[in-house]
Amino acid sequence: MRILFLLAIGSILELALVVSGAAILDDRAGARVTRIVNGGKPERGREMIVRHGCVACHVIAGIGRAKGRVGPKLLDIEEQVYLGGVVANTPEGMIRWIGSPRKFSPATAMPDLGVSEQEARDIAAYLYENE
């Protein structure tokens, strides 16, 4: 009975994440967690990363000129629990962080770059897909 209860709770939580757009899928072997950014276009995200100058401060997978030393390396971003040390690492959390980092951490070195919500969604999709 206890096992059925735990399975039901797990299914409810997974459904809630999918409905909220913060889907987290795993292969049940524990090897990889994938976050899905609803409405995000990774190919456009790559372009936005370069356009907004993220490459000046970060090392970013798949972008050779992204060799910055100011911000953290954005490799294996899916494994991070928090973004900027203050925002939960979920698709919606990342979108909000990219769009307004100083709203969450006024002392952060990351500037508000005028990234629109769609651009942040695309950037998040790229970062989660290209670790």
Secondary structure, DSSP 8 states (H G I E B T S, - for coil): -HHHHHHHHHHHHHHHHHHHT--EEE-SSSS-EEE--TT--HHHHHHHHHHTTGGGT-BBTT-TT-B-SSS--BSSGGG-SEETTTEESSHHHHHHHHH-HHHH-TT-S-------HHHHHHHHHHHHH--
